[in-house]
């Protein structure tokens, strides 16, 4: 089966849905989510964490912000 780009679900959207369905609906359906100081701070922390980076720390390879997609289950996003 082939999927259009619009068929793919964002991993962040799935995460929002699992965390709070009301927040998910405000963001993805209504488009009316308004940030306050705490949500802006969280968004910035996620942004810094999701910047592509690669390095070694205590003999463990770290890779942040890697893009991923699945055509079996139409999902797209980034992983750490």
Backbone torsions as a table, in degrees:
resi	resn	phi	psi	omega
1	UNK	NA	138.2	178.7
2	UNK	-105.4	143.6	-178.7
3	UNK	-116.8	145.8	170.6
4	UNK	-82.9	160.5	179.8
5	UNK	-58.4	-33.6	179.5
6	UNK	-68.7	-17.3	-179.5
7	UNK	-78.3	-17.8	-175.9
8	UNK	-75.9	140.4	176.6
9	UNK	-97.3	137.9	175.9
10	UNK	-75.6	135.2	176.9
11	UNK	-59.5	-35.9	178.2
12	UNK	-63.8	-34.8	177.4
13	UNK	-66.8	-39.3	177.0
14	UNK	-64.7	-40.6	178.6
15	UNK	-64.4	-43.1	177.3
16	UNK	-61.3	-42.2	-179.5
17	UNK	-61.8	-42.5	-179.8
18	UNK	-68.2	-34.8	-177.4
19	UNK	-75.5	-48.9	-175.6
20	UNK	-158.7	107.8	-177.6
21	UNK	-62.9	-33.1	179.0
22	UNK	-65.5	-46.9	178.7
23	UNK	-61.7	-42.6	178.7
24	UNK	-57.6	-46.3	-179.0
25	UNK	-64.4	-41.0	178.6
26	UNK	-62.9	-38.7	-178.1
27	UNK	-76.4	-53.7	-167.1
28	UNK	-93.8	-24.3	179.8
29	UNK	-101.7	-53.9	-176.8
30	UNK	-81.6	-29.5	-178.4
31	UNK	66.0	32.4	-175.5
32	UNK	-120.6	14.5	-179.9
33	UNK	-64.7	131.7	179.6
34	UNK	-118.1	127.9	-179.3
35	UNK	-77.0	145.9	168.0
36	UNK	-113.6	-172.2	-177.5
37	UNK	-59.2	-40.5	-178.2
38	UNK	-70.4	-42.2	179.9
39	UNK	-70.4	-33.4	176.4
40	UNK	-65.8	-41.5	177.7
41	UNK	-62.3	-43.8	178.1
42	UNK	-63.1	-40.4	179.1
43	UNK	-62.5	-41.2	179.0
44	UNK	-66.8	-39.3	177.4
45	UNK	-63.1	-42.0	177.7
46	UNK	-65.6	-40.1	179.3
47	UNK	-60.5	-47.3	179.5
48	UNK	-63.0	-42.1	-179.8
49	UNK	-66.2	-31.4	-174.2
50	UNK	-90.0	-0.4	177.0
51	UNK	-63.8	132.4	-179.4
52	UNK	-58.0	127.2	179.2
53	UNK	-152.6	153.1	176.5
54	UNK	-142.4	137.4	179.4
55	UNK	-172.5	175.3	178.7
56	UNK	-116.4	141.0	179.4
57	UNK	-145.8	118.3	-177.5
58	UNK	51.0	50.9	177.5
59	UNK	58.0	27.0	176.3
60	UNK	-122.4	127.2	175.7
61	UNK	-76.5	130.3	177.1
62	UNK	-111.4	139.4	176.0
63	UNK	-140.0	116.9	-176.3
64	UNK	-114.7	144.7	174.2
65	UNK	73.4	29.1	179.2
66	UNK	-77.2	129.5	178.6
67	UNK	-71.2	143.5	177.6
68	UNK	-144.1	155.4	177.0
69	UNK	-155.7	153.3	176.7
70	UNK	-130.8	128.2	176.4
71	UNK	-93.8	-11.0	175.6
72	UNK	-74.0	-52.7	173.6
73	UNK	-117.0	107.2	-169.2
74	UNK	-60.3	93.4	178.8
75	UNK	-134.6	149.9	176.1
76	UNK	-147.6	152.5	179.6
77	UNK	167.0	-156.4	176.5
78	UNK	-133.1	152.8	-177.9
79	UNK	-129.6	160.1	176.4
80	UNK	-113.2	NA	NA
